[in-house]
């Protein structure tokens, strides 16, 4: 998913999942898939304009389920969504929430743990 079309300049310019992208433990095509999910979260926030953290959580929890569904694919590719990956994903959810003006609970935004 192309992040250059995002309305929010910070997210448009951000290197999403930079740590995972530079770590050879994570297959690049799967990191790209995770980044695509994060961009979709941004796009949904921009189009749906959630009014409160609970509406945001509905968007992020759906994304988290999609990320969790990739676990087996990571394993099939000799990797895993271990602590480092989950922390990176959690940080991205937190950055997204803050960038779009939400004072969201980081533990509720991300349920990849």
Backbone as JSON Lines, residues from 0, in Angstrom:
{"i":0,"aa":"X","n":[0.85,-1.18,0.0],"ca":[0.0,0.0,0.0],"c":[0.9,1.24,0.0]}
{"i":1,"aa":"X","n":[0.56,2.19,-0.82],"ca":[1.37,3.37,-1.04],"c":[1.12,4.44,0.02]}
{"i":2,"aa":"X","n":[2.1,4.67,0.87],"ca":[1.91,5.67,1.92],"c":[2.08,7.09,1.41]}
{"i":3,"aa":"X","n":[2.57,7.26,0.19],"ca":[2.75,8.61,-0.34],"c":[1.43,9.33,-0.58]}
{"i":4,"aa":"X","n":[0.34,8.59,-0.57],"ca":[-0.97,9.21,-0.77],"c":[-1.68,9.55,0.54]}
{"i":5,"aa":"X","n":[-1.03,9.27,1.67],"ca":[-1.64,9.62,2.96],"c":[-1.74,11.13,3.08]}
{"i":6,"aa":"X","n":[-2.78,11.58,3.75],"ca":[-2.98,13.01,3.96],"c":[-2.04,13.56,5.03]}
{"i":7,"aa":"X","n":[-1.74,12.76,6.04],"ca":[-0.91,13.22,7.15],"c":[0.56,13.2,6.72]}
{"i":8,"aa":"X","n":[1.18,14.36,6.74],"ca":[2.56,14.51,6.27],"c":[3.54,13.67,7.09]}
{"i":9,"aa":"X","n":[3.34,13.62,8.4],"ca":[4.25,12.85,9.27],"c":[4.24,11.38,8.87]}
{"i":10,"aa":"X","n":[3.04,10.83,8.7],"ca":[2.95,9.41,8.35],"c":[3.36,9.17,6.9]}
{"i":11,"aa":"X","n":[3.12,10.14,6.05],"ca":[3.53,10.01,4.65],"c":[5.05,9.9,4.54]}
{"i":12,"aa":"X","n":[5.76,10.66,5.4],"ca":[7.22,10.7,5.34],"c":[7.91,9.68,6.25]}
{"i":13,"aa":"X","n":[7.18,9.07,7.15],"ca":[7.76,8.16,8.14],"c":[8.26,6.86,7.49]}
{"i":14,"aa":"X","n":[9.37,6.37,7.97],"ca":[9.84,5.04,7.58],"c":[9.18,4.07,8.56]}
{"i":15,"aa":"X","n":[8.12,3.47,8.11],"ca":[7.33,2.58,8.96],"c":[8.09,1.28,9.17]}
{"i":16,"aa":"X","n":[8.15,0.85,10.43],"ca":[8.83,-0.39,10.83],"c":[10.3,-0.4,10.39]}
{"i":17,"aa":"X","n":[10.95,0.72,10.59],"ca":[12.35,0.87,10.16],"c":[13.24,-0.21,10.77]}
{"i":18,"aa":"X","n":[13.08,-0.51,12.06],"ca":[13.94,-1.51,12.7],"c":[13.74,-2.9,12.1]}
{"i":19,"aa":"X","n":[12.51,-3.27,11.83],"ca":[12.25,-4.58,11.22],"c":[12.78,-4.62,9.79]}
{"i":20,"aa":"X","n":[12.68,-3.51,9.11],"ca":[13.11,-3.45,7.71],"c":[14.61,-3.64,7.56]}
{"i":21,"aa":"X","n":[15.38,-3.23,8.56],"ca":[16.84,-3.36,8.48],"c":[17.37,-4.62,9.15]}
{"i":22,"aa":"X","n":[16.49,-5.41,9.75],"ca":[16.89,-6.63,10.43],"c":[16.7,-7.82,9.49]}
{"i":23,"aa":"X","n":[17.79,-8.47,9.14],"ca":[17.73,-9.6,8.2],"c":[16.93,-10.79,8.71]}
{"i":24,"aa":"X","n":[16.61,-10.81,9.99],"ca":[15.81,-11.89,10.55],"c":[14.39,-11.88,9.97]}
{"i":25,"aa":"X","n":[13.93,-10.7,9.54],"ca":[12.57,-10.57,9.04],"c":[12.56,-10.48,7.52]}
{"i":26,"aa":"X","n":[11.86,-11.4,6.86],"ca":[11.79,-11.36,5.39],"c":[11.19,-10.03,4.92]}
{"i":27,"aa":"X","n":[11.86,-9.4,3.98],"ca":[11.46,-8.08,3.52],"c":[10.02,-8.06,3.01]}
{"i":28,"aa":"X","n":[9.61,-9.09,2.27],"ca":[8.25,-9.08,1.73],"c":[7.2,-9.15,2.84]}
{"i":29,"aa":"X","n":[7.54,-9.78,3.96],"ca":[6.59,-9.83,5.08],"c":[6.58,-8.53,5.87]}
{"i":30,"aa":"X","n":[7.74,-7.9,6.0],"ca":[7.79,-6.58,6.62],"c":[6.98,-5.61,5.77]}
{"i":31,"aa":"X","n":[7.11,-5.72,4.46],"ca":[6.32,-4.86,3.57],"c":[4.83,-5.1,3.75]}
{"i":32,"aa":"X","n":[4.45,-6.34,3.97],"ca":[3.04,-6.65,4.21],"c":[2.56,-6.01,5.52]}
{"i":33,"aa":"X","n":[3.4,-6.08,6.54],"ca":[3.08,-5.43,7.82],"c":[2.97,-3.92,7.66]}
{"i":34,"aa":"X","n":[3.9,-3.35,6.9],"ca":[3.85,-1.9,6.64],"c":[2.56,-1.55,5.9]}
{"i":35,"aa":"X","n":[2.16,-2.38,4.97],"ca":[0.91,-2.14,4.25],"c":[-0.28,-2.11,5.17]}
{"i":36,"aa":"X","n":[-0.29,-2.99,6.15],"ca":[-1.38,-3.0,7.14],"c":[-1.37,-1.71,7.94]}
{"i":37,"aa":"X","n":[-0.19,-1.24,8.31],"ca":[-0.09,0.02,9.06],"c":[-0.57,1.21,8.22]}
{"i":38,"aa":"X","n":[-0.23,1.21,6.95],"ca":[-0.7,2.28,6.06],"c":[-2.22,2.22,5.94]}
{"i":39,"aa":"X","n":[-2.77,1.02,5.88],"ca":[-4.23,0.89,5.83],"c":[-4.87,1.44,7.09]}
{"i":40,"aa":"X","n":[-4.23,1.27,8.25],"ca":[-4.74,1.86,9.48],"c":[-4.79,3.38,9.33]}
{"i":41,"aa":"X","n":[-3.72,3.95,8.83],"ca":[-3.68,5.41,8.63],"c":[-4.79,5.85,7.68]}
{"i":42,"aa":"X","n":[-4.93,5.14,6.59],"ca":[-5.94,5.5,5.6],"c":[-7.34,5.42,6.2]}
{"i":43,"aa":"X","n":[-7.59,4.39,6.99],"ca":[-8.91,4.27,7.63],"c":[-9.14,5.4,8.61]}
{"i":44,"aa":"X","n":[-8.11,5.78,9.36],"ca":[-8.26,6.9,10.29],"c":[-8.6,8.17,9.5]}
{"i":45,"aa":"X","n":[-7.92,8.37,8.39],"ca":[-8.15,9.56,7.59],"c":[-9.54,9.58,6.95]}
{"i":46,"aa":"X","n":[-10.04,8.44,6.56],"ca":[-11.35,8.41,5.9],"c":[-12.51,8.27,6.88]}
{"i":47,"aa":"X","n":[-12.34,7.45,7.91],"ca":[-13.43,7.22,8.86],"c":[-13.48,8.26,9.97]}
{"i":48,"aa":"X","n":[-12.35,8.93,10.21],"ca":[-12.24,9.96,11.24],"c":[-12.85,9.54,12.58]}
{"i":49,"aa":"X","n":[-12.25,8.53,13.21],"ca":[-12.79,8.07,14.49],"c":[-12.84,9.22,15.49]}
{"i":50,"aa":"X","n":[-13.92,9.26,16.25],"ca":[-14.17,10.38,17.16],"c":[-13.55,10.23,18.54]}
{"i":51,"aa":"X","n":[-13.2,9.0,18.9],"ca":[-12.67,8.78,20.25],"c":[-11.75,7.55,20.22]}
{"i":52,"aa":"X","n":[-11.02,7.34,21.31],"ca":[-10.11,6.18,21.33],"c":[-10.79,4.84,21.06]}
{"i":53,"aa":"X","n":[-12.02,4.67,21.55],"ca":[-12.69,3.38,21.31],"c":[-12.89,3.12,19.82]}
{"i":54,"aa":"X","n":[-13.23,4.16,19.06],"ca":[-13.39,4.0,17.62],"c":[-12.03,3.7,16.97]}
{"i":55,"aa":"X","n":[-10.98,4.33,17.49],"ca":[-9.63,4.03,17.01],"c":[-9.27,2.58,17.31]}
{"i":56,"aa":"X","n":[-9.58,2.12,18.52],"ca":[-9.24,0.74,18.89],"c":[-9.91,-0.26,17.95]}
{"i":57,"aa":"X","n":[-11.1,0.03,17.49],"ca":[-11.77,-0.89,16.56],"c":[-10.94,-1.05,15.29]}
{"i":58,"aa":"X","n":[-10.37,0.04,14.82],"ca":[-9.52,0.0,13.62],"c":[-8.22,-0.74,13.91]}
{"i":59,"aa":"X","n":[-7.57,-0.39,15.01],"ca":[-6.26,-1.0,15.3],"c":[-6.39,-2.47,15.67]}
{"i":60,"aa":"X","n":[-7.47,-2.84,16.33],"ca":[-7.63,-4.25,16.7],"c":[-7.83,-5.13,15.46]}
{"i":61,"aa":"X","n":[-8.55,-4.6,14.48],"ca":[-8.72,-5.36,13.24],"c":[-7.36,-5.54,12.55]}
{"i":62,"aa":"X","n":[-6.55,-4.49,12.56],"ca":[-5.21,-4.58,11.97],"c":[-4.35,-5.57,12.74]}
{"i":63,"aa":"X","n":[-4.47,-5.55,14.05],"ca":[-3.7,-6.47,14.88],"c":[-4.04,-7.91,14.55]}
{"i":64,"aa":"X","n":[-5.32,-8.2,14.33],"ca":[-5.72,-9.55,13.95],"c":[-5.07,-9.95,12.63]}
{"i":65,"aa":"X","n":[-5.02,-9.03,11.68],"ca":[-4.39,-9.32,10.39],"c":[-2.89,-9.56,10.57]}
{"i":66,"aa":"X","n":[-2.25,-8.77,11.44],"ca":[-0.83,-8.97,11.71],"c":[-0.6,-10.32,12.38]}
{"i":67,"aa":"X","n":[-1.43,-10.67,13.35],"ca":[-1.29,-11.96,14.02],"c":[-1.48,-13.12,13.05]}
{"i":68,"aa":"X","n":[-2.33,-12.93,12.04],"ca":[-2.54,-13.98,11.04],"c":[-1.29,-14.26,10.21]}
{"i":69,"aa":"X","n":[-0.34,-13.33,10.24],"ca":[0.91,-13.52,9.49],"c":[1.94,-14.38,10.23]}
{"i":70,"aa":"X","n":[1.67,-14.72,11.48],"ca":[2.63,-15.47,12.29],"c":[3.09,-16.74,11.58]}
{"i":71,"aa":"X","n":[2.16,-17.52,11.08],"ca":[2.54,-18.78,10.42],"c":[3.38,-18.51,9.17]}
{"i":72,"aa":"X","n":[3.07,-17.46,8.46],"ca":[3.83,-17.12,7.26],"c":[5.25,-16.71,7.61]}
{"i":73,"aa":"X","n":[5.4,-15.97,8.71],"ca":[6.75,-15.64,9.18],"c":[7.51,-16.93,9.48]}
{"i":74,"aa":"X","n":[6.86,-17.86,10.18],"ca":[7.52,-19.13,10.53],"c":[7.89,-19.92,9.29]}
{"i":75,"aa":"X","n":[7.01,-19.95,8.29],"ca":[7.29,-20.66,7.04],"c":[8.49,-20.09,6.31]}
{"i":76,"aa":"X","n":[8.8,-18.84,6.62],"ca":[9.92,-18.14,5.98],"c":[11.14,-18.05,6.89]}
{"i":77,"aa":"X","n":[11.19,-18.92,7.91],"ca":[12.35,-18.99,8.79],"c":[12.46,-17.84,9.77]}
{"i":78,"aa":"X","n":[11.36,-17.21,10.07],"ca":[11.36,-16.07,10.99],"c":[10.23,-16.27,11.99]}
{"i":79,"aa":"X","n":[10.01,-15.27,12.78],"ca":[8.88,-15.3,13.7],"c":[8.56,-13.89,14.15]}
{"i":80,"aa":"X","n":[7.34,-13.7,14.61],"ca":[6.94,-12.41,15.15],"c":[7.19,-12.48,16.66]}
{"i":81,"aa":"X","n":[8.47,-12.34,16.99],"ca":[8.9,-12.45,18.37],"c":[8.83,-11.1,19.06]}
{"i":82,"aa":"X","n":[9.38,-11.02,20.24],"ca":[9.28,-9.82,21.06],"c":[9.71,-8.56,20.33]}
{"i":83,"aa":"X","n":[10.82,-8.6,19.62],"ca":[11.3,-7.41,18.91],"c":[10.31,-6.93,17.86]}
{"i":84,"aa":"X","n":[9.74,-7.88,17.12],"ca":[8.75,-7.52,16.1],"c":[7.5,-6.95,16.75]}
{"i":85,"aa":"X","n":[7.05,-7.57,17.8],"ca":[5.83,-7.1,18.47],"c":[6.04,-5.71,19.09]}
{"i":86,"aa":"X","n":[7.23,-5.47,19.61],"ca":[7.53,-4.15,20.14],"c":[7.55,-3.11,19.02]}
{"i":87,"aa":"X","n":[8.14,-3.46,17.89],"ca":[8.17,-2.54,16.75],"c":[6.76,-2.24,16.25]}
{"i":88,"aa":"X","n":[5.94,-3.26,16.16],"ca":[4.56,-3.07,15.72],"c":[3.79,-2.22,16.73]}
{"i":89,"aa":"X","n":[4.0,-2.5,18.01],"ca":[3.34,-1.71,19.05],"c":[3.74,-0.25,19.0]}
{"i":90,"aa":"X","n":[5.02,0.0,18.75],"ca":[5.5,1.39,18.63],"c":[4.84,2.08,17.46]}
{"i":91,"aa":"X","n":[4.69,1.39,16.35],"ca":[4.05,2.0,15.19],"c":[2.6,2.35,15.48]}
{"i":92,"aa":"X","n":[1.89,1.45,16.15],"ca":[0.51,1.76,16.52],"c":[0.46,3.0,17.41]}
{"i":93,"aa":"X","n":[1.4,3.09,18.34],"ca":[1.44,4.24,19.25],"c":[1.74,5.53,18.48]}
{"i":94,"aa":"X","n":[2.7,5.48,17.57],"ca":[3.04,6.65,16.76],"c":[1.83,7.07,15.92]}
{"i":95,"aa":"X","n":[1.18,6.11,15.32],"ca":[0.0,6.42,14.49],"c":[-1.06,7.1,15.35]}
{"i":96,"aa":"X","n":[-1.37,6.54,16.5],"ca":[-2.39,7.13,17.37],"c":[-2.03,8.57,17.73]}
{"i":97,"aa":"X","n":[-0.82,8.79,18.16],"ca":[-0.39,10.13,18.57],"c":[-0.37,11.09,17.38]}
{"i":98,"aa":"X","n":[0.1,10.61,16.25],"ca":[0.19,11.46,15.07],"c":[-1.19,11.95,14.63]}
{"i":99,"aa":"X","n":[-2.19,11.11,14.82],"ca":[-3.54,11.5,14.44],"c":[-4.32,12.13,15.6]}
{"i":100,"aa":"X","n":[-3.6,12.47,16.67],"ca":[-4.19,13.26,17.74],"c":[-4.92,12.51,18.83]}
{"i":101,"aa":"X","n":[-4.65,11.23,18.96],"ca":[-5.32,10.43,19.99],"c":[-4.43,10.26,21.21]}
{"i":102,"aa":"X","n":[-5.01,10.43,22.36],"ca":[-4.36,10.09,23.62],"c":[-4.84,8.69,23.98]}
{"i":103,"aa":"X","n":[-4.33,7.73,23.27],"ca":[-4.79,6.36,23.41],"c":[-3.87,5.58,24.32]}
{"i":104,"aa":"X","n":[-4.44,4.59,24.97],"ca":[-3.67,3.69,25.83],"c":[-2.87,2.74,24.92]}
{"i":105,"aa":"X","n":[-1.54,2.81,24.96],"ca":[-0.73,1.97,24.08],"c":[-1.04,0.48,24.22]}
{"i":106,"aa":"X","n":[-1.44,0.06,25.4],"ca":[-1.76,-1.36,25.6],"c":[-3.09,-1.75,24.97]}
{"i":107,"aa":"X","n":[-3.95,-0.77,24.74],"ca":[-5.23,-1.07,24.1],"c":[-5.19,-0.85,22.6]}
{"i":108,"aa":"X","n":[-4.28,0.0,22.13],"ca":[-4.16,0.26,20.71],"c":[-3.64,-0.98,20.01]}
{"i":109,"aa":"X","n":[-2.7,-1.65,20.65],"ca":[-2.01,-2.79,20.06],"c":[-2.28,-4.02,20.9]}
{"i":110,"aa":"X","n":[-2.76,-5.06,20.26],"ca":[-2.94,-6.31,20.97],"c":[-2.11,-7.42,20.36]}
{"i":111,"aa":"X","n":[-0.9,-7.07,19.91],"ca":[-0.06,-8.12,19.31],"c":[0.7,-8.91,20.35]}
{"i":112,"aa":"X","n":[0.64,-8.48,21.59],"ca":[1.39,-9.18,22.64],"c":[0.61,-10.34,23.2]}
